[in-house]
Amino acid sequence: MSRNSITTNLLSAGVMLALSSTAMAGMSNAPSTYGMFPSDVASAQAFSIFSSTANAVYYNPAALAQDSRGQLTGALLHGEADLGYKDAVGGPARSGRISDEPSQQLILGLKADASDMLTTGHPIYLALMLGSEEYGREMLGFSSETSDSGQYLTYGRNPLFLNVGVATPIWRGIDFGASINITLDNNAELDSELELSGETAREDLDVSAKTRYRPIVGFNVAMGETFCPDGCWLDRLTAAVAYRAHSQTETSVDATPSVNGLIPGGLPLRVANVIEGYQPDIYSVGLRYDMGRTRLAFTGEFQQWSDLGDEFSRDTIKDQGMLEFKDTFVPRVGLEFDFTDALMLTTGVAFEESPLDSDVSPDVNYLDADKLVIGVGLSATFKNPPLLAWPLTVDLAYQHQQLDQRRFDIVTTNPASSGTPTSLKTDGDVNVFSGSVTLKF
């Protein structure tokens, strides 16, 4: 066994032991890529900034104050990304698939009226959101790698996330809310002796995780109540603004193998600052107009991706890619229509510009493209369900994301490259299915 194969196998074993399971990770998370609840998926997140359910702690915690009822929600999300490439050089038609591994999220949300905690009786609302991959069976899985055939930037499976938030009215028609998004950074240290036969002895493995916090703040303004309390056309208009600070999760692995007779004293191997996922600073502004049975929402997001290039320059695995990113603006439009008091249709559309500014990223070979997002969903409320004392709401949603074609050059230093075209175009789409059950009390 060669020295390189011994140390490589040992480091790989350390990574697998430290993280329990692996999954492809992207610079995204499920709530921002697809949406958290079916209402987010169906409206392409156009209505998310106005949602008064527990998911508001991620999009705009101030909206929690719009509904005083407590709520308990369980949701399942399945994102099926069928992503690949087409040969862009005009030679023999070649294509390939790069990723078809689904993201499967179990999401739980709880909202409660905590006004009784204060002697003043001032309204205050608390909410908590919890999500994990593979319907709760995978919480820390990820993979970071270079690629000979290309890999997509924003799609992947997502580890555990947790949001906790609070909201309260502060003045006539104006609500304020704040929350914290909590993720985990992982660290593993492995020391051992390895015989030339491949057997190990005197192993010492230490695995730890630390929390990383991302603040989120927002305001909701009922325009009529704030500016004309006696009544005017503004009564139907609601405005919202929100800010989500940037976040990233990292993993570092330290391995010190000592091979008797070959590597005395140990060979330190370090994989540090590996970026598992990244979310930029996001500034959101939205307007919702209520026409009775129909509601329209317009939301714009400014996403500050340009800082990610500096973060990748410190990434041990992907620093050679010399990646550059640009800030983007995402417009979203949504519509809600009440067929009856118990049945509602939601639909929405968004255009998401790619933040990846590099068409060439040696060995890393990241791919990304602009995409059109279209969603539709139904919500049914049962006011007197059997065995339950509270109304029950069932939501179902579908979302389709169509990727635009964009040309990239594949550059690799691997002599055993798989034969992927050196110039290719992005190809693929994403189908998302989501369902939830909510009790309101």
QUIHU-V88222 format. One line per field, one symbol per residue. phi: phi as a letter, one per 40 degrees, with the letter a starting at -180 (. if undefined). burial: b if it has 16 or more other C-alpha atoms within 10 Angstrom, else e. A space follows every 10 residues. Layout:
phi: ???
burial: ???
//
This chain:
phi: .ccccccccc ccccccccbg abacbbcaad cccbhcbdcc cccfgccccb ccccccccca cccdccaccc abbbbbbbbb cbbaabcbcg cdcbaabbab cccbbbbbbb bacbcccbcc gccabbabbb bacffgcbbb caabacacbh accbbicbcd babbaaaacb adgbbbaaab cbbbcbabbb babbccchcb afcbbbbabb cbbbcbbabb bcdcccbacc haccdcbbba babbccaabb bbbbbbcbbd gbbcggbcbb bbfcccaabc cbbbbabbbb bhcbbbbbbb bbbcccccdc cccccccbcc cfcbbbcbbb cbbbbbbcca cbbbbbaaaa bbcccccccb adgcfcbaac abbbbaabbb bbcbcdgbcb cbbbbbabbb bbcccacbbc bacccbdcgc dcbabcaiab bbbaaabbbb b
burial: eeeeebbeeb beebbeebbe eebbbbbbbb bebbbbbbbb bbbbbbbbbb bbbbbbbbbb bbbbbbebbb bbbbbbbbbb bbbbbbbbee eeeebeebbb bbbbbbbbbb bbbbbeeeee eebbbbbbbb bbbbbeebbb bbbbebbbbb bbbbbbbbbb bbbbbbbbbe eebbbbbbbb bbbbbbbbbb bbbbeeeeee eeeeeeeeee eebbbbbbbb bbbbbeeeee eeebbbbbbb bbbbbbbbbb bbbbbbbbbe eeeeebeebe bbbbbbbbbb bbbbbbbbbe eeeebbbbbb bbbbbbebbe bbbebebbbb bebbbbbbbe bbbbbbbbee eebbbbbbbb bbbbbbebbb bbbbbbbbbb bbbbbbbbbb beeeeeeeeb ebbbbbbbbb bbbbbbbbbb bbeeeeeeeb bebbbbbbbb bbbbbbbbbb e
//
